[in-house]
Amino acid sequence: MKKQESGYRWVVFGTALFAYFLIVSQRTAPGLITDQLMKDFHVSASIIGLMSSIQFLAYAGLQIPAGLLSDRYGPNRFLILGTLLTGLGSLIYSLAPNEYIIIFSRFLVGTGDATIFVNLVLILNQWFKANEFVRLIGLISLVAGLGSLTATVPFSMWISFSGWRTSFLSIGIILVVFSYLLYIVLILKPKKIFIDDSEEKKRSVRDRESVWTVLRRMFSTRQAWATFLCHFGLVGTYIGFIGSWGVPYGIHILGLSISDASLLIMYGLFGAMIGGPFIGWLTSRLNAIKKIYTLIHIIVFFSWIVLFLSGAKPPFIIVVFLLFIIGFGSGASSLTFAVVRESFPMKEVGVVTGFANMGGFLSAVLLPIVFGNILDLFPQHSMNIGYHYGFTIPILFSLMGFIGVLLIKEEKAKKTVLSAT
């Protein structure tokens, strides 16, 4: 029996997806204890910023290496290793005696996290057919939203009840134990069920190309840069703003309390949770990836423009609506990887997925920095003007995403789909 026809593929998908859920929930969870860390370790805001950025820098910087290694040696072991490293990073974080160990632990978490999404996509490629892939990649967006949502009120309540060290220690133990479960599900069990993979693996070893050949071909391919720009414009603007300046914007411009400003961010998360599975389902029904993805980019681009044109202090309901739409569009970013699957041979899907995913997180690192530099140009009493002009940055970034979706060659993708099915 082939993997793509086996009922066991749902066990594989469910187990890998739960690991992804746990890891996503830990991406932003340290932001809940920023004040506590500053108090416990007597560190400045700049050190706290380094603690946060080191994780995402490790994630973005390791996307291409993770993709190359996964293409060459298979996704299973790297998904397991990534889960284990994230768990160990959380354990060290919970036991850290000083800020240096904290920074190392977040780097370890970022390193583990860097392997997860790329290998989850490759596992979907191995176990599911092309017409199932788009719907399931949309479901992954929903789970990512749920993971981010868990890292808000639920996790903060847990921290309030048991303390931050106990909470992160528990998550670390769960991830370490779960990495062994992944080993059973992804490696031990399939060896007993499927016995016809050995010849395919031998062929893949014979067909391996040098790393530089693969990278040179990828960097010279228009389709790869198109997916990079799509993710840069759609994901980075959303994560970059929501994860850094969203709450301060609600407090300083809309006059909200911290809790109400956090709820404001949740509207964007709800949009992403709805957008991922809905757009995945719609795309699989209509079989029109580029048309739908282009429409999403246009909507997100004009949403940022409307937010800018709303003035220095826009109405609350307008902000809520626009953040929901922007989050909804971010959920559609799963189409980036549908394009990757349909446009590249299986042996290159991992590295191109990593390259495209790096675009999103590079944007998420750059946007808060540039946005913050614009805010620094204005005095405290004119901060509303600073935020107003700061929105030119997500407008420019989302414009790059729109250019990326225009660069997608749909004819090549359709040809690949037909040959695959």
Solvent accessible surface area in square Angstrom, and as a share of the most:
residue,aa,sasa,rsa
1,M,163,0.73
2,K,138,0.59
3,K,41,0.17
4,Q,53,0.24
5,E,106,0.47
6,S,5,0.03
7,G,56,0.54
8,Y,33,0.12
9,R,31,0.11
10,W,117,0.41
11,V,73,0.42
12,V,0,0.00
13,F,10,0.04
14,G,36,0.35
15,T,19,0.11
16,A,0,0.00
17,L,19,0.09
18,F,95,0.40
19,A,0,0.00
20,Y,10,0.04
21,F,47,0.19
22,L,15,0.07
23,I,2,0.01
24,V,4,0.02
25,S,6,0.04
26,Q,1,0.00
27,R,31,0.11
28,T,72,0.42
29,A,0,0.00
30,P,22,0.14
31,G,54,0.52
32,L,71,0.35
33,I,6,0.03
34,T,42,0.24
35,D,116,0.60
36,Q,73,0.32
37,L,6,0.03
38,M,64,0.29
39,K,146,0.62
40,D,58,0.30
41,F,24,0.10
42,H,162,0.72
43,V,18,0.10
44,S,59,0.38
45,A,70,0.55
46,S,84,0.54
47,I,56,0.28
48,I,18,0.09
49,G,37,0.36
50,L,78,0.39
51,M,9,0.04
52,S,61,0.39
53,S,40,0.26
54,I,38,0.19
55,Q,5,0.02
56,F,46,0.19
57,L,88,0.44
58,A,9,0.07
59,Y,3,0.01
60,A,8,0.06
61,G,50,0.48
62,L,58,0.29
63,Q,0,0.00
64,I,22,0.11
65,P,56,0.35
66,A,9,0.07
67,G,0,0.00
68,L,27,0.13
69,L,81,0.40
70,S,2,0.01
71,D,36,0.19
72,R,70,0.25
73,Y,129,0.49
74,G,23,0.22
75,P,3,0.02
76,N,32,0.16
77,R,146,0.53
78,F,37,0.15
79,L,0,0.00
80,I,22,0.11
81,L,79,0.39
82,G,0,0.00
83,T,0,0.00
84,L,58,0.29
85,L,36,0.18
86,T,0,0.00
87,G,0,0.00
88,L,66,0.33
89,G,0,0.00
90,S,0,0.00
91,L,35,0.17
92,I,53,0.27
93,Y,2,0.01
94,S,0,0.00
95,L,123,0.61
96,A,0,0.00
97,P,99,0.62
98,N,52,0.27
99,E,38,0.17
100,Y,155,0.59
101,I,60,0.31
102,I,0,0.00
103,I,34,0.17
104,F,102,0.42
105,S,0,0.00
106,R,3,0.01
107,F,90,0.37
108,L,27,0.14
109,V,2,0.01
110,G,0,0.00
111,T,29,0.17
112,G,0,0.00
113,D,2,0.01
114,A,0,0.00
115,T,15,0.09
116,I,0,0.00
117,F,19,0.08
118,V,0,0.00
119,N,0,0.00
120,L,0,0.00
121,V,1,0.00
122,L,9,0.05
123,I,1,0.00
124,L,0,0.00
125,N,0,0.00
126,Q,64,0.28
127,W,3,0.01
128,F,0,0.00
129,K,89,0.38
130,A,17,0.13
131,N,94,0.48
132,E,23,0.10
133,F,1,0.01
134,V,10,0.06
135,R,104,0.38
136,L,15,0.07
137,I,1,0.00
138,G,0,0.00
139,L,59,0.30
140,I,3,0.01
141,S,21,0.13
142,L,47,0.23
143,V,17,0.10
144,A,22,0.17
145,G,5,0.04
146,L,71,0.35
147,G,0,0.00
148,S,30,0.19
149,L,31,0.15
150,T,44,0.26
151,A,3,0.03
152,T,36,0.21
153,V,72,0.42
154,P,71,0.45
155,F,9,0.04
156,S,38,0.24
157,M,129,0.58
158,W,85,0.30
159,I,25,0.13
160,S,98,0.63
161,F,182,0.76
162,S,39,0.25
163,G,31,0.30
164,W,18,0.06
165,R,91,0.33
166,T,64,0.37
167,S,0,0.00
168,F,0,0.00
169,L,57,0.29
170,S,31,0.20
171,I,13,0.07
172,G,0,0.00
173,I,87,0.44
174,I,77,0.39
175,L,0,0.00
176,V,42,0.24
177,V,98,0.56
178,F,24,0.10
179,S,7,0.05
180,Y,136,0.52
181,L,76,0.38
182,L,0,0.00
183,Y,78,0.30
184,I,60,0.31
185,V,14,0.08
186,L,4,0.02
187,I,10,0.05
188,L,65,0.32
189,K,91,0.39
190,P,13,0.08
191,K,125,0.53
192,K,165,0.70
193,I,74,0.38
194,F,13,0.05
195,I,149,0.76
196,D,88,0.46
197,D,33,0.17
198,S,66,0.42
199,E,88,0.40
200,E,101,0.45
201,K,132,0.56
202,K,117,0.49
203,R,114,0.41
204,S,60,0.39
205,V,78,0.45
206,R,158,0.57
207,D,84,0.44
208,R,94,0.34
209,E,57,0.26
210,S,60,0.39
211,V,56,0.32
212,W,185,0.65
213,T,41,0.24
214,V,18,0.11
215,L,22,0.11
216,R,155,0.56
217,R,88,0.32
218,M,5,0.02
219,F,84,0.35
220,S,89,0.58
221,T,28,0.16
222,R,113,0.41
223,Q,2,0.01
224,A,0,0.00
225,W,100,0.35
226,A,0,0.00
227,T,1,0.00
228,F,19,0.08
229,L,30,0.15
230,C,0,0.00
231,H,7,0.03
232,F,12,0.05
233,G,0,0.00
234,L,2,0.01
235,V,10,0.06
236,G,0,0.00
237,T,0,0.00
238,Y,15,0.06
239,I,55,0.28
240,G,2,0.02
241,F,1,0.01
242,I,22,0.11
243,G,62,0.60
244,S,39,0.25
245,W,64,0.22
246,G,1,0.01
247,V,44,0.25
248,P,34,0.21
249,Y,4,0.01
250,G,0,0.00
251,I,54,0.28
252,H,103,0.46
253,I,6,0.03
254,L,24,0.12
255,G,62,0.60
256,L,37,0.18
257,S,59,0.38
258,I,124,0.63
259,S,74,0.47
260,D,65,0.34
261,A,0,0.00
262,S,42,0.27
263,L,87,0.43
264,L,1,0.01
265,I,17,0.08
266,M,26,0.12
267,Y,85,0.32
268,G,0,0.00
269,L,17,0.08
270,F,77,0.32
271,G,0,0.00
272,A,11,0.08
273,M,23,0.10
274,I,90,0.46
275,G,0,0.00
276,G,0,0.00
277,P,40,0.25
278,F,97,0.41
279,I,3,0.02
280,G,0,0.00
281,W,114,0.40
282,L,50,0.25
283,T,2,0.01
284,S,34,0.22
285,R,165,0.60
286,L,108,0.54
287,N,101,0.52
288,A,18,0.14
289,I,17,0.09
290,K,45,0.19
291,K,147,0.62
292,I,17,0.09
293,Y,0,0.00
294,T,25,0.14
295,L,100,0.50
296,I,12,0.06
297,H,3,0.01
298,I,60,0.30
299,I,73,0.37
300,V,2,0.01
301,F,31,0.13
302,F,109,0.45
303,S,7,0.05
304,W,1,0.00
305,I,37,0.19
306,V,68,0.39
307,L,1,0.01
308,F,43,0.18
309,L,128,0.64
310,S,34,0.22
311,G,27,0.26
312,A,27,0.21
313,K,140,0.59
314,P,5,0.03
315,P,79,0.50
316,F,94,0.39
317,I,120,0.61
318,I,62,0.32
319,V,0,0.00
320,V,19,0.11
321,F,119,0.50
322,L,9,0.04
323,L,3,0.02
324,F,62,0.26
325,I,35,0.18
326,I,2,0.01
327,G,0,0.00
328,F,42,0.18
329,G,1,0.01
330,S,10,0.06
331,G,2,0.02
332,A,0,0.00
333,S,14,0.09
334,S,4,0.02
335,L,0,0.00
336,T,1,0.00
337,F,4,0.02
338,A,1,0.00
339,V,3,0.01
340,V,0,0.00
341,R,30,0.11
342,E,24,0.11
343,S,5,0.03
344,F,13,0.05
345,P,70,0.44
346,M,101,0.45
347,K,104,0.44
348,E,13,0.06
349,V,2,0.01
350,G,0,0.00
351,V,0,0.00
352,V,1,0.01
353,T,0,0.00
354,G,0,0.00
355,F,2,0.01
356,A,0,0.00
357,N,5,0.03
358,M,37,0.17
359,G,0,0.00
360,G,0,0.00
361,F,10,0.04
362,L,66,0.33
363,S,0,0.00
364,A,11,0.09
365,V,22,0.13
366,L,69,0.34
367,L,0,0.00
368,P,28,0.18
369,I,101,0.51
370,V,53,0.30
371,F,0,0.00
372,G,11,0.11
373,N,86,0.44
374,I,28,0.14
375,L,10,0.05
376,D,116,0.60
377,L,138,0.69
378,F,53,0.22
379,P,69,0.43
380,Q,130,0.58
381,H,158,0.70
382,S,24,0.15
383,M,33,0.15
384,N,54,0.28
385,I,64,0.32
386,G,0,0.00
387,Y,4,0.01
388,H,33,0.15
389,Y,105,0.40
390,G,0,0.00
391,F,4,0.02
392,T,43,0.25
393,I,16,0.08
394,P,0,0.00
395,I,25,0.13
396,L,100,0.50
397,F,25,0.10
398,S,3,0.02
399,L,63,0.31
400,M,72,0.32
401,G,0,0.00
402,F,46,0.19
403,I,80,0.40
404,G,0,0.00
405,V,0,0.00
406,L,86,0.43
407,L,57,0.29
408,I,4,0.02
409,K,84,0.35
410,E,34,0.15
411,E,136,0.61
412,K,84,0.35
413,A,6,0.05
414,K,106,0.45
415,K,152,0.64
416,T,39,0.23
417,V,29,0.16
418,L,138,0.69
419,S,94,0.61
420,A,68,0.53
421,T,115,0.67
